[in-house]
Amino acid sequence: MRQQQRGSGSTTHTATATEPPAIPGVRRYFATARGVDFHVTEAGPSDGRPVLALHGWPQHHYAYRHLLADPPAGLRIIVPDLPGYGWSGPAPHRWAKDDVASDVLALLDELGLDRVLLIGHDWGGYIGHLMVLREPERFDGYLVLNIAHPWQTPRGFLPHLWRFLVYQPVVATFGQYLQRTRLLEVMLAKGVKNRAEFGPEVVRAYADRFRDPGVARAGVDTYRTFLLRELPRGARHGETRRATIPIRALFGVDDSAVHHSLAAAETAKADDYTLERVANCGHFIAEERPDLIRARLIILAAETAPA
């Protein structure tokens, strides 16, 4: 691992977003796994119980800034920028979600983490589902935020397909250019209920990273691979594996991108899965309701504490 900065998180966000935005008290470093140069931000005691948190599009580790700035007692919060996003190096693949899951599992190996609590939002949530289905022995519990679970059927999914088609084909086709315009600023500003958490500096912390062509390419690949490969394959071959770890889903019901019915407990193939619908909250629940995320993480940690 290569240390980037420690302590105060004193780097200053600039107009070109060459450095990560400041978060008090965090440690930053780079770790290479499966050919990906991961930028990792963490907080809490270095010997604390590890919690891995995964972000989605169009974000990076800053989505968990509240949790990083105030980690629950005894928990070590570890937030990598996913391959190609934020300050991580590019993915050596076209962002197939199974490949990214393999990248993150390899990162756990590199960090010497045999077993963790997991948090995942948006695409990070989707990847988290793949990870707990593939290697459940590595996860104590999973707090999943505003993403569909993997056990979809055509009957349940098709009424909501239009939500995906509103923006995903545009990003997959023209995203190399559009992500580098004010498009993301408009989307982020309008896609939330709690706008106080999405002031200009926060929006720019995300949007400015896409001025880097490599980061913009990661966004394009995320959706192009999903639409051309993963969505058709999922329609032909639905997920049959069953989740065996505790999964606690939180979902802001004012999400215009993903409908909460796609995360319903009734259709989840899982031994222990619950869904909590959160009123007056949009897609970006980790930032709109950081108090709730922190509280539910504390409960999950207590429920799954080693004997």
N, C-alpha and C positions, 0 to 999 in steps of 0.2 A: 504494500500500500504506500502511496505517496501523499504526504500531508500537504494540504493547500493552505489552510489557515485554522487557527484555534481561538477559543475564548469568546471574544465579544461579537464575532461575526461582523468585523468592522469594515468590510469592503463596502463601497458605495455604489449603488445602482446608477449607471450612466446612461446617456441617450443611446449609446450603441450597445448596451447590455453586454459589455465584454466581461463583466464580473457579476457574480450572483448578488441579488439584493440582500441587504444586511438583515440578519435575524440574531437577536441578542443571545449570547451564550452557546452558540452551536460550534461543533467541530466539523471541519470539511476535509475530505481527502479523495484521492482517486484509487480505484481498485480495478484491476483488469481480470475479466472472466469471460471465457469463450470468445475471445477476440474483441470484446467490448470494453472500452475504457470508461468505466462507470464513475461519474461524479456522485459522491455520497455526502449527505448532510445528516448529522446526528446530534442528539442532545440527551441529557440524563446521564446517570452514572455509567461509566464504561463497563462495569461489571453487573449492571442491572439486567433485569429480564428483558430480552430483546423483542422489540415490536417492529416489524417491517411494514412500511407504508408505501403504497404504489399509487401514482397519480395517473391522470388520463390526458386526453387532448382537449384543449391546446395548452397544457400547463406543464409544470415541472415541480420540483420539490417545494416551491414556495406555497403550493396549495395547502401544505400542512404547517405553515408558519406558526399558527397559534399553538399547535401541539408541540412543536419544536421549542418554542419560546417558554412554554410552561408544561414540561413533561410531568405526568403523574409520578408520584413518589415510587422509587424502585424500578421504574421502567426506562429502558434505553430505546429511544425512538430513532429509527434508522430509515432514512428516506433517500433512495437513489433516484437520480434522473434516469428515466427509461432510455434505452438505446436510441441515440440520435436526437433526443429531446434535452432541453435545458443545456447543461454543460457536459453531458456525457458524449463520448465519441460515437461515431456512426455504427449502425448495426451492419454486420457482414451478411445480411440477408434482406429480404423485401418485407420485413415486419410481419411475417406470419405470426399469429399470436402464440402458437405452439413453440416457435423458435424463441420468441421473447420470454416465454415461461422457462425454457431451458436456460436462457441467458441469466435470468434472475436466480434460478436454482443454483447455477454455477457460482453466482455472486455469493450466495449463502455459504457455499463451500469455501470460497476464497476468504470470507470473513470468519470462518471457523464456527459457523452457527448451525448446530445440528437441529434445533427446534425453536420456533418462534411463534409469537402471535402475529396475525396478519391483518392489515387494513388495505382495502383496494377501492378506488373510485373510478368510474367511467371505464376506459380501456384497462386501467390498472386493476379494476374490479373483475373484468372479464378474464384477464390473465391470472388473477388470483384464484378464480374458480378452477382454471385448468391446472394450476399448481396443486391445489388441495385434492383434486381428483387423481392426479398422477402420483403424488407422494404425500399421502395424508399423515404419515408418521412424522413429518417434519413440522407440523402445525398443530398448536394447542387449540386454536379457535380462530374464527375469521369474522371480522367486522366489514361488511361489504356495503358500499355506498352508491346509490343511484345508478345501478346497472342491471340489465336483464340477467337472470340466471341462465345457465346453459341448457336447461331441459325444456326447450320450446317445441311446440307443435304447430303445424300450419294453421290450425283453427285458432289458436291463441295469438299467433304472431302476425298473420296477414292483415287483420284490421288495423294494425299499427305500423305497417310497412311504410306508409306514406311519410311518417315522421323521419325515417332514415333517408328517404328519397328527396326530402326537401333540401338537404345540404350535403349529404355524403358524396353523391356523384359530382357535385361542383368542386369539392375539395379534391376528390380523386383525379379529376380532369384538369382543373385550372389552379390547383392549390399552390403550385410552385410560385406562381405570381400572386394569387389572391391573398395568401397568408402573409405576404410581405406588404400588404396595403392596410388600410384602416378597417378591413372586414372584421378582423378579430376583435378590435376595440368595440365595434358596434355590437357584435354578437355577445361579448362578455358583459357589456353595459346593459343590454336588454334582456339577457337570459337569466337574470337573478331577481329574487324578491328583496333580499337585504342588500340594497345598493350601497349602504354605508361601508360594506366590506370590499367594495369594488370601485374605489376612487381611482383617479387618473394614474397614480403611481403604481397601483396594483395591476391595473389593466396593461400598462406599459411594460411591467415586469414580465408579462407573458408575451405580449404582442411583439416586443422588440427582438426577442430571440429568433423569431421567424425571418428576420432580416438576414440571418445566416442561411445561405442556400442549402447547407446540409441539414439544418433543422427543418426547413420547409420541405425538404425531400422526405424526411421521416414522416411528416404529416400526410403527404401524398401517398406514400407507401402503406401507411396504416389503413387508409380507407380503400385504396385501389385493391390491395390484397384481400381485404374483407369482402368487397363487392364482387370481385371477379373469381375468387377461389373459395373463401370460407363460407360466405352466405349460401352459394349453390350447394357446396358439400354438406352443410348443415341441414339443408332442406331434404337432401337425399338420405343422409345418415345422421339421425338425431343422436344426441348424447345419451348413452346407456349406463355409464358409470354412476355409482351412487356415492354421495358424500357421507362420510362417517364422522367428521368432526363437527363441533358446534358452529353453526353459521348464524350470525345476527345481521340481518339486512335492515338498513335504514334508507328511507326513500322520501325525498322532498316531492310532494304530490303535484306541485306546480311546474314540474319538469316538462318542457315542451319537446325535448329530444327523445326521451325514453318514457314510456307509460309504466306506472307502478304495477299494473297487472302482470307485466312481464317478469316481475320478481315475486309473484304470489307464492305463498307457502304451500297452497293446495296443489300446485303443479311441480313443486321441487321434489326431486328424488334424493332425499336426504334424511338421515336419522334424526337430526336435531337442527331444524331450520325455522327461524321466525322472521316475520316482516313487520317492521314498525313504520307506518306511514306518518310523515311529518308535515303538518299543515303549514301554510304560509311560507313555504320554502321551495326554491327552484332546484336546478340540476347541481349547482355547486355547493352541496350541503356541508362539506368540510370547512368551508369559509363562511357560509351563511349561518351555520349553527355550530360553531366550534365548541361551545359549551356542552352541547348534547353529545357530540362525538367524543369528547374527553370523558364525560360521565359514563357513556356506554362502554368505552374501552376499559375503564376502571372496573365496571361490573363484570365484563367478560374475563378480564385478568383474574378477578377473584373467583369466578366460577370455574376457571380452568387451572387454578394454581396447583402446582405439583404437590402431591401428598407429603 
